[in-house]
Amino acid sequence: MSAVSTAKAKKSDPLSKKTPENPKYAHIRHTIDTGASVTRYMEKIEDIRKNYRFKKDEVFKRMKVTTFVQLIAQVAEYEARNSTQSTIGNGNYTDRPDTADLEVQHIQRGSPAPSLAVTEGDYGDGPRTGARSTLQGVVKGVGEIDSARPPQAPSKVEQFSCPYLLLDIRDTDSFEDCHIITAKNYPTSMLSRATNYESKDMLAFKNQPGKIIVIYDEDERLGPNAATTLVQRGYDNLFLLSGGMRIAYRYFPDGLMTGTPSQTVTENPKPPKTKEKASQKSFTTFDLEKLHTQLDSQLSDRSVGSRLSNASTVSSRMGHTTTSRVSNVSGSVSGRPPFKPC
């Protein structure tokens, strides 16, 4: 006869049973904030070690991606407000100088005030146009020989209205595949030159008051060395975008970049099915709305003590977005081209 087991079956506790995990939804986190914990702190430290290459002796300054997107939003809001005021005041859109010096030059060129030089012709039929020098001509450095020459066309000076210059330091092929909107390509190979390693844009923004230069790459493999070299060559207003395009895509996947990001940026094991070249030069109204929405979620603090303050911040930013929408609608009605913040 076979032995019959008399042991009782163990009762399974339904509370201790674990729910099987689906790898498809492994990246989704819970929305309930349980407060600070050692696990969360260690995850943050591990993320910093993986995506940021901090050094103890860094001579350059860093800028967070959220700070840079805030700068984009503020520039867009400022330009939209000025465009709306220009439409109400003049009935059309006018290009105003960005600095006080350009405004002074404009006033000087069109000033109706008469000359203070007491010479022949000041109280006569009109200003002298002959070859004889006047006190005003001497002050301006115009002599008899210069006045006899035909007038030359004034040199065209490029005006920069955007407060930041964004430089992509990757190679040209990677830049044409994908980059942040409004960025300009500056490969790191330019730094190996002994002379003429600076572009015209860099010289215009170098150490200018109210202007900054922001450089970035994919994952900070090139950024720290390039930033160190530029600072050592005299760039005091230079910033490195922390985390590069990888962190920028993680926080702002929509509205910030143009083209198809690489697998290094998206951290996706599968390559993209279709690739689109980067062709967009400026931010559109829809891009700015997407950035506002994503910026609100990134800046929102989940702690209980600061929810009210963040709610007021979100409401004020929604008001700014509404103002931008109204200005863009008025621009479309009046036939103005799409808004370009830089």
C-alpha positions in Angstrom: 0.0 0.0 0.0 1.1 3.5 -0.8 1.7 5.8 2.1 -0.9 8.6 2.4 0.5 12.0 3.4 -1.3 13.5 6.3 0.5 17.0 6.2 -1.9 19.9 5.9 -1.5 22.2 2.9 -0.1 25.7 3.7 -2.5 28.6 3.3 -1.2 31.2 0.9 -1.4 34.8 2.1 -2.9 37.0 -0.7 -1.3 40.1 0.8 2.2 38.7 0.3 1.6 37.7 -3.3 3.5 39.9 -5.7 2.0 41.2 -8.8 3.9 40.1 -11.9 5.7 43.0 -13.6 5.1 43.8 -17.2 8.4 45.1 -18.9 6.3 47.2 -21.2 5.3 49.5 -18.3 8.5 49.2 -16.3 9.4 52.9 -17.0 6.1 54.2 -15.5 6.5 55.5 -11.9 3.8 55.9 -9.3 2.4 59.4 -8.7 1.9 59.2 -5.0 4.7 61.0 -3.2 5.8 59.1 -0.1 8.4 61.7 0.9 12.2 61.5 1.0 13.8 58.1 1.4 17.2 56.5 1.1 16.1 54.6 -2.0 15.1 57.8 -3.8 18.3 59.5 -2.8 20.4 56.7 -4.1 18.5 56.7 -7.4 19.3 60.4 -7.7 23.0 59.9 -7.0 23.1 57.0 -9.6 21.4 59.2 -12.2 23.9 62.0 -11.6 26.8 59.5 -12.0 25.3 58.1 -15.2 24.3 61.3 -17.0 26.6 64.1 -15.6 30.3 64.2 -15.7 31.1 66.5 -12.8 34.7 67.4 -12.0 36.1 69.0 -8.9 38.2 71.6 -10.8 35.6 72.8 -13.3 36.3 76.3 -14.5 33.1 76.8 -16.5 29.5 77.3 -15.4 26.6 74.9 -15.9 23.0 75.5 -16.8 20.2 73.1 -16.1 17.9 72.1 -19.0 14.9 73.5 -17.1 16.6 76.8 -16.7 17.4 77.0 -20.4 13.7 76.2 -21.3 12.6 78.9 -18.9 14.9 81.3 -20.8 13.3 80.3 -24.1 9.9 80.9 -22.6 10.8 84.3 -21.3 12.4 85.4 -24.6 9.2 84.3 -26.4 7.0 86.1 -24.0 9.1 89.3 -24.3 9.1 89.2 -28.1 5.3 88.5 -28.2 4.6 91.5 -25.9 6.8 93.8 -27.9 5.2 92.6 -31.1 1.7 93.3 -29.7 2.7 96.8 -28.6 4.3 97.6 -32.0 1.1 96.5 -33.8 -1.2 98.6 -31.5 1.1 101.7 -31.8 2.1 101.7 -35.4 -0.3 99.4 -37.1 2.5 97.2 -38.3 5.6 95.4 -37.0 8.8 97.3 -36.8 12.3 96.2 -35.9 13.6 98.0 -32.9 17.2 98.2 -31.8 18.1 95.8 -29.0 20.7 98.0 -27.2 20.8 101.6 -26.0 23.8 102.3 -28.3 21.9 101.4 -31.4 19.0 103.5 -30.3 21.4 106.5 -29.8 22.8 105.9 -33.3 19.3 105.9 -34.7 18.6 109.2 -33.0 21.8 110.7 -34.2 21.2 109.8 -37.8 17.8 111.3 -37.8 18.3 114.2 -35.4 16.6 117.4 -36.5 18.9 119.6 -34.3 21.1 122.0 -36.2 24.8 122.0 -36.0 26.5 124.0 -33.2 29.5 124.9 -35.5 29.6 128.6 -36.2 31.0 128.7 -39.7 30.0 130.1 -43.0 26.6 128.9 -44.1 25.2 128.1 -40.6 22.9 131.2 -40.8 22.8 131.4 -44.6 20.8 129.6 -47.2 21.7 126.2 -45.9 24.5 123.8 -45.1 27.6 124.0 -47.4 28.2 121.1 -49.6 31.5 122.2 -51.0 35.0 120.9 -50.3 35.8 123.5 -47.6 36.1 121.9 -44.2 33.8 123.0 -41.3 34.2 122.5 -37.6 31.7 119.8 -37.7 33.6 118.0 -40.4 36.8 118.2 -38.4 35.1 116.7 -35.4 33.9 113.9 -37.5 37.3 113.4 -39.1 36.1 114.4 -42.6 38.5 116.6 -44.5 38.6 118.3 -47.9 39.9 115.2 -49.7 37.4 112.9 -48.0 34.5 115.2 -48.8 35.5 115.3 -52.5 35.2 111.5 -52.7 31.8 109.9 -53.6 29.9 108.7 -50.5 30.4 105.0 -49.7 27.6 102.7 -48.6 27.6 102.1 -44.8 28.8 98.7 -43.7 26.0 96.3 -42.7 26.3 95.4 -39.1 24.5 92.3 -38.0 22.2 92.8 -35.0 21.6 90.1 -32.5 18.3 90.4 -30.6 18.4 87.1 -28.9 20.1 87.1 -25.4 21.7 83.7 -25.8 23.8 81.9 -28.4 23.3 78.1 -28.5 26.1 76.1 -29.9 26.0 72.4 -30.9 29.6 71.2 -30.6 29.0 67.8 -32.3 30.1 67.0 -35.9 28.1 68.4 -38.8 26.4 65.1 -39.7 25.0 64.6 -36.2 23.9 68.3 -36.2 22.0 67.9 -39.4 20.3 64.7 -38.1 19.0 66.3 -34.9 19.7 69.3 -32.7 17.9 71.7 -30.4 16.0 74.4 -32.2 17.8 77.8 -32.7 21.2 76.0 -32.2 24.2 76.6 -34.5 26.8 74.1 -35.3 30.3 74.6 -33.9 32.3 71.3 -34.1 35.0 70.8 -31.5 37.6 70.3 -34.3 37.5 74.1 -34.6 39.2 74.4 -31.2 42.4 72.7 -32.6 43.1 75.7 -34.8 45.7 78.1 -33.6 43.9 81.1 -35.2 40.4 81.7 -36.6 38.8 79.2 -34.3 35.9 81.5 -33.4 32.8 82.1 -35.5 31.3 85.5 -36.1 28.5 84.8 -33.7 30.9 83.8 -30.9 32.8 87.1 -31.3 29.6 89.1 -31.2 28.4 87.4 -28.0 31.8 87.1 -26.2 31.7 88.7 -22.8 28.9 91.1 -23.9 26.6 92.4 -21.1 23.2 90.7 -21.2 24.4 87.9 -23.6 25.4 84.3 -22.8 26.8 81.4 -24.8 25.4 77.9 -24.1 27.1 74.8 -25.6 25.9 71.2 -25.5 26.6 67.7 -26.9 24.8 64.4 -26.6 26.0 63.1 -23.2 28.8 65.4 -21.9 31.6 63.4 -23.6 32.7 66.5 -25.5 31.2 69.3 -23.5 33.4 69.6 -20.4 36.7 69.7 -22.4 35.3 72.2 -24.9 33.9 74.5 -22.2 37.2 74.4 -20.3 39.1 75.3 -23.5 36.8 78.3 -24.3 36.9 79.6 -20.8 40.7 79.4 -20.8 40.7 81.5 -24.0 38.7 84.3 -22.4 35.0 83.4 -22.5 33.5 84.4 -19.2 29.8 84.2 -20.2 30.0 80.6 -21.3 27.6 77.9 -19.9 27.5 74.1 -20.4 24.0 72.6 -20.8 24.1 69.9 -18.1 23.3 66.4 -19.3 23.3 67.4 -23.0 20.7 66.2 -25.4 20.0 63.0 -23.4 18.6 64.9 -20.4 17.0 67.5 -22.6 15.1 64.8 -24.4 14.2 63.0 -21.2 12.6 66.1 -19.7 11.3 67.8 -22.9 10.7 65.2 -25.6 8.3 67.4 -27.5 8.9 70.9 -28.9 12.6 71.3 -28.1 14.4 69.4 -30.8 14.1 69.2 -34.6 15.0 66.1 -36.6 15.2 62.4 -35.4 17.2 61.9 -32.2 19.7 59.1 -32.1 19.5 56.0 -29.9 22.0 57.5 -27.5 19.7 60.4 -26.9 16.4 58.5 -26.6 18.0 55.5 -24.8 15.8 53.3 -26.9 17.2 49.9 -27.7 15.3 49.9 -31.0 16.4 52.2 -33.8 13.8 54.7 -35.2 11.8 53.4 -38.2 11.9 56.6 -40.1 14.5 59.4 -39.9 13.8 63.1 -40.5 16.5 65.7 -41.1 16.6 68.7 -38.8 15.2 71.6 -40.7 13.3 73.8 -38.2 15.0 77.1 -37.4 12.7 78.7 -34.8 10.1 77.8 -32.2 6.5 77.8 -33.3 3.5 78.6 -31.1 2.7 74.9 -30.7 6.3 74.1 -29.6 6.1 76.8 -26.9 2.8 75.5 -25.6 4.4 72.0 -25.3 7.4 73.4 -23.6 5.2 75.3 -21.1 3.3 72.1 -20.3 6.4 70.0 -19.8 8.1 72.8 -17.8 5.2 72.9 -15.4 5.5 69.2 -14.7 9.2 69.4 -14.2 9.2 72.5 -11.9 6.3 71.2 -9.8 7.5 70.2 -6.4 5.5 67.2 -5.0 6.1 68.1 -1.4 3.0 69.2 0.5 4.5 72.5 1.7 5.0 74.1 -1.7 2.0 73.0 -3.6 0.2 76.3 -3.2 3.2 78.3 -4.4 3.6 76.0 -7.4 -0.1 76.4 -8.2 0.3 80.1 -8.4 3.4 79.7 -10.6 1.5 77.5 -12.9 -1.5 79.9 -13.1 0.8 82.8 -13.9 2.6 80.8 -16.6 -0.8 79.9 -18.1 -1.6 83.6 -18.2 1.6 84.2 -20.1 0.8 81.4 -22.5 -2.6 83.0 -23.1 -0.9 86.4 -23.9 1.4 84.6 -26.3 -1.6 83.0 -28.0 -3.4 86.3 -28.4 -0.3 88.0 -29.9 0.2 85.2 -32.4 -3.4 85.2 -33.4 -3.2 89.0 -34.0 0.0 88.4 -36.0 -1.7 85.8 -38.2 -4.7 88.2 -38.8 -2.4 91.1 -39.8 -0.4 88.9 -42.1 2.8 88.8 -40.0 5.1 85.8 -40.5 5.3 83.1 -37.8 6.8 84.1 -34.5 10.6 83.8 -34.3 12.1 84.4 -30.8 15.7 84.4 -32.0 
